[in-house]
Amino acid sequence: MEELESNCIKLVGAKPFKPVNLSPSKLPATALKPTNTLTKIMEGINELAKGSLREEENQLDKEFWIFVSQVVDRMFLVIFSIVLVSSTSAILAQIPSHYK
């Protein structure tokens, strides 16, 4: 079970949840310190950059799938045209010659 959880964590990139008893006397030192304004600004810029990269990746994926759908659409058009022409030809070939 732990192996499955660690694999999921690796895939998602999340940190494992560890419940902690945080009574006021046992707060970590980082929770007591006020965070620096520059640190907050840097974290915000970092998140914006990551969001921009994700947006670019999503746009590339979108363009790829649009291309794939166009190729599949064209393939079905060709198949439909071939079947239509061949079936029409086969039906017209069966007309008796005295009706021609």
N, C-alpha and C positions, 0 to 999 in steps of 0.2 A: 504494500500500500504506500509506503514511504517513497518507493521508486517511482510509482505513478505520479505522486504529488510533485516530486522533484522534476520529473519530465514535463509536467504541466507548467510548472514554474519556469522552466527553461524556455518552453515554447511561448508563453505569454510574456515573460520578462518581469513578472511580478515578484515581490518579496513575500516569503511565507508569513502567514499570520501567526504571531506568538502572543498569546494573552499575557498581560503583565499586570501585577497588582500595583497600582500607582497611588499610594497614600501620599499625602502632602510631604511627609518626612522622607519619602523614598523617591521623589521626583528626580529624574536624571538632571545632570548639571546643564545640559543644553536646553532643557525646558525652562530653567530658571533665568537664563540669559536672554535679554531682548535681542532679536535678530537685527543685524545691521541693515540699514536702508540700502546700501550698495549691494549687499547680498540678495535682498529681495528683488532689486532691479535686475541683477544678473540672472536670477532664477526666472524672472518674467521674460527676459530676452531669450533665454534658453528655451523656454516653452514655446515662444513665438517661432523660433527657428525650427524646432521639432515639428510644430504644426504646419509650417510652410513646406518642410520636406515631405510630410505625410500627404499634404494636399497635392504636391507635384507627383508623387507616386500614384495617388488615386487618379489624377488626370491622365497619366500614362496608361494605367490599367483601363480606364474608360476608352481612350483612343484605340487601344489594342482590341478590345471587345467590339467596338464599332466596326473596325476593319474585318474582324472575323465574321461578324454578322453580314457584312456586305459580300464577302466571299461565299458564304453559305447561301445567301439569297440568290446570287448569280448562278451558283451551281444548280439550285432547284429550278431556276428559270430555264436553263439549258435542258435539264432532264425533262421538264414539263413540255418544252417545245418539241423535243425529239419524240416523246410519246404521242403528242397531239398529231404531229405530221404523219408518223407511222401508222397510227390507228385510223386516221382519216384516209390514208392511202389504201390500207387493207380493206376498209369498208367500201370504198369506191371501186376497188378491183373486183369485188364480188358481184357487181351489177351485170346482169346478162347482156350479151353483146347486142341484142336487137333493140335495147333501149338507148343505145349510144347514138 
